[in-house]
Amino acid sequence: MLGLFFMFVQVNTIQACVDYFNASLIPIYSKDEVKQFVFLTFSTFFGYSKADLILKKQDGLTESELLQVRSVVKRLLKHEPIQYILGETYFCELKFKTDSRALIPRPETEELVRFVVDDINNKITSSKIIDLCTGSGCIALALKNELPTAEVIGMDAFQDAIELANENKNSLSLDVSFELFDVFSTEFESFLNQTEKFDYFVSNPPYIPWSEQKQMDKNVVEFEPAAALFVENETPFIFYERIGALAKNQLKKSGKLIVEIHEDYAQEIEQLFLQQGFTQVKIIQDLNGKNRFVYGENG
């Protein structure tokens, strides 16, 4: 039966599959990207370490494993994100289920989590935090993991995203409440008004104007949910205006607001929060030196 698959590998060894990855994908992806795809595929599906890929490169794969390899390569050729193909990714050292119901957690967003965790640990022992546009729940769950005494709520407008967030909550055994609300709805305002005020509002909302869609990578545009990415060209700050207004009313005195942003609009969002009455407003750069977050306090 193995002969059926020798159309894409001459022999059923790990090395032959690595060669197949390289021959098929390097015209589209860089060598480093393909190397990472190989490692993630073999570690996720077959349990191989990086050392195994070197020391066991002449080991044979089963028919089903060869099929898995071919499936991964075919999907990568269509620019599908590796995180969706594998069905998982890591964020703040936690393993999250990932699929097209929500955006893929990004390493840059981990810095938002780290900022909040460091801020809380330096000042108070527990906090009440809400994560708006929570998606997969990665921010809310990572915060709860780092801050076990904190009360953390995640909110999203899409049922699919809330279901994914709850699946991640259950797999990680973390006590976060995920709520289905549209941030612009009066129902969400009522929900906030019925709860005690918060110490932190955090969010990574949609912020990319539709006009930038054509400049973006296929693996993002064609596979990740558009509603979680894009805003109308005429209203690029609509989520920040709404989140800022809600935070101004529902944060405790000296409560904190921190949001992820489009790097080109940092100054505009900084000014927006100043106009809304926040103090200590500042732009925070990520580890690559890009404007990534805007922070403010409820003065």
N, C-alpha and C positions, 0 to 999 in steps of 0.2 A: 504493500500500500504506500510505503514511503516514496516510491518512484513517482507517484502522482505529483509530488511537490518539488521534484528536482527541476521543474521548469524555472523556478526562481532561486534555488540553491542546488549546487551540484552534489553536495553531501549534507548530511543532517547535523553538522557540528555547530557549536557556538560560533566559531570563527567564520564559518560560511555565512551564518546569519548576520554577523557584524559586517562582513563584506557586502552583503545584500543591502543593509541599511545605508552604508556609505555610497554604493553605486547608485542607489535609487534616490537618495535624498540630498546629497551634497550639491547637486546642481541648484537646489532650492534653498537649502539651509546651510549655515556655516559648519565647518568641521567640528567646532566645539559644541554647537547645538545638537548635531547628530550623535556625538559621543554621549551627550547627556540623555538623549532619547533612548539610546541603547541601554545605558545603565538603568534608567527608570523602568523601561520595559522588562528587563531581566530581573530586576530586584522586586518589582511590584507583582508580576505574574508568576515568576518562577523561583523567587527567593534567593537569587544570586547576589553576592557582594561584588564590589569592584575587584577585589582580589580573585574571586572565582572566575571572573571574565578573562583574567590573564592566565591563571593556573589551570583552568579547566577548559580552555578554548577548543580542545579537541574532543570534548565530551559530546555525546550525541543527544539530540532532542527528540521527543516523541512526535508522532503525527499531529496530535492536538496542539503541542507547543509550536510546531512549525506553522500551523494554521493561524495561531495567535500572532506570531511574528508577522506573517504576511498581512493580516488584518490591520495591525498597527501601522505598517508602512503605507498601505493603501489609504488609510485615513489621514496620515500625515501628508501624503501627496495632495490631498484635497484641502490642506491647510487647517484641518481640525486641530484645536489646541490639545497638546499632549495631556493636559490635566483632565480634559473631558474623556479622552481615550482611556486613560488609566482609571478614571472615576474617583480620583483622590488627589490631594495636594497637601503640603504642609504650610501652616501659618502659625507663627509664634511657637514653633516646635509641637504643634498639635496637628493631628491628621484629620482633614476635613473631606467629607464627600463632596465631589464637584460634578456638576452636570449643567445642562443648558438652562436650568431654572434660575440660575443666578450668576453674577459675575464671578470670575476666577479670583480668589484672594491674591493680592499682589504683595511682594516683599516690601515695597515702599510704605504700604499701609500699616505694616508692623510698627513703624516709627510713631504713628498716632497712638497705638496701644502703649508703647514704651513711654511716651510723653505723659500720658494720663497716669500710668502706674507709678512712675517716678514722682510725679507731682503729689499724688495721694500719699505715697509712702513717706514723703518728706514732711507732710503736714498733719494728716489725720489718719485714723486707723480704719475707717469705713466710710462708704459713700453710697449715694443713690445716683445711678447712671442710666441714661437712656441713649440708645443708638438708633438713629433715624435712618431709614433706607438700609436695613440691616442685611438684605440679600441672603447669603449663605449662613449668616450669623457669626462670621469669623471675628469681627471686632468685639461684639458682645460676649462671645464665649471665651475669647482670649483674655478679655478683661476680668471675667469672673474667675478664670483659672488662676490668674495672677493675684486677684483680690478676693479671696474666698468670703470675706465678711461683707463685701459690697452687695447691694441690691441692684441687679442689672436687668433692664428691659430692652428688648429689641423690637422694632416696628418696621413693617413693610406694607406696601399697598397691594402686593401680589400674593395670592394664595399659594402658588407654586413655590415661591421663595420662602414663605413661612413654613411650608411643609419640609423643605430642604433644611432650613434652620433647625427645625425640631428634630429631624433625623440626626443632624450633627450634635445637637444637645443630648440626645439619648445615647449616641455612641460614645460621647465624651463624659457622660454622667455629670453634667454641670447644670446647676439650678438657675437657669435664665428663663424669664417669661417672654415669649414671642407673641406679639399682638398684630392683628390684621387691621391696618388703618391706612387711609390715604392722608399724607401729611397736610394736604390742603382742605381736608374735610372738617365740617363743624363737629362731626362725631369724634374726631381725634382731639379737637379742642376740649370737648366735654370730658373725654377720658382723662386728659391732663389736669383739668380743673378738679377732678374728683380724687386726685392723688396728692400726696405730700410733694412739696417742691423738690427739685433735683439739685444735686451738687455738680453734675456734669451733663451737658448735651454734647454728643459726638455724632459725626455723620460723614459718610463718603457718598454724597448724593450724585445723581446724574449732572454732568457739567460740560459735556462736549457739544458744541454747536453742530447741527446737522451739516453745515457747510464744510466741516472738516472730515466728513465720512470718507470721501474719496482718497484722502491722504493716508488713511489708516490701514494697518495690516489686515489681510483677508481673514486670518485666524480670529481676529476680534470682531470685525464687521459681520462676517458671515455666520458666526456661531454663538457669540455671546448676546444676551438679550438686549435689544436696542433700547427698550424703555429704561434700562438701568444705566445706559451710557449717555444718551443724547437729550439735548434740550433744543427748543426752537431758537433759530438764529436771532430773532428779535428780542428774546427774553433769556439771555444766558445766565442771569443771576436769580432766576425765579425761585429756585430751591433755597438759596442763601437768604433771600429776603424773607421767605416764610419761616425757615428754621430760626433765623435771628429774631423775628418777632415772637415766635413761640417761646424761645429760650429766654427772652427778656422778661416775659411774664411768669415763666414756670421755673426759673432758676432761683435758688436761694440767694440771699445777699452774698456777694463775692463768689457766687457759683461760676463755673467755667464753661465756655463754649469753644470747641475745637473742631474744625471741618477740613476735609481734604478738598483741594481746589485744582482748577486748571492753572498751570504755571503762568500763562499769559495774562491772567485776570487777577493776580494777587493784590495789586494796589486798589483795584476797584472794590474788591470784597473787603479789604481792610477799611476803606472809606465807608462802605455800607455799614459795617458793624459800628464804626465810630458814630455815624449818623443815627444809628438805632439806640445809642446811649451806652454802649459797652466801653469799658476802660481797659487800660493795659493791652490794647489791641496790637498784635504784632504778626508779621509774616515769619513762618518757620520753614527753613530749607531742609531738604532731605539729605541723605548721606552723599548724594551725587551733586549737591549744590544747587538743586532746582527748587524754586518756590513750590512748596507742597501743601502747607497747611496755613490756616489763619486762626488765631487764638484771640479770645477776648474774655473779660470778666464782667460780671453783672454788678456794676458800680452802684 
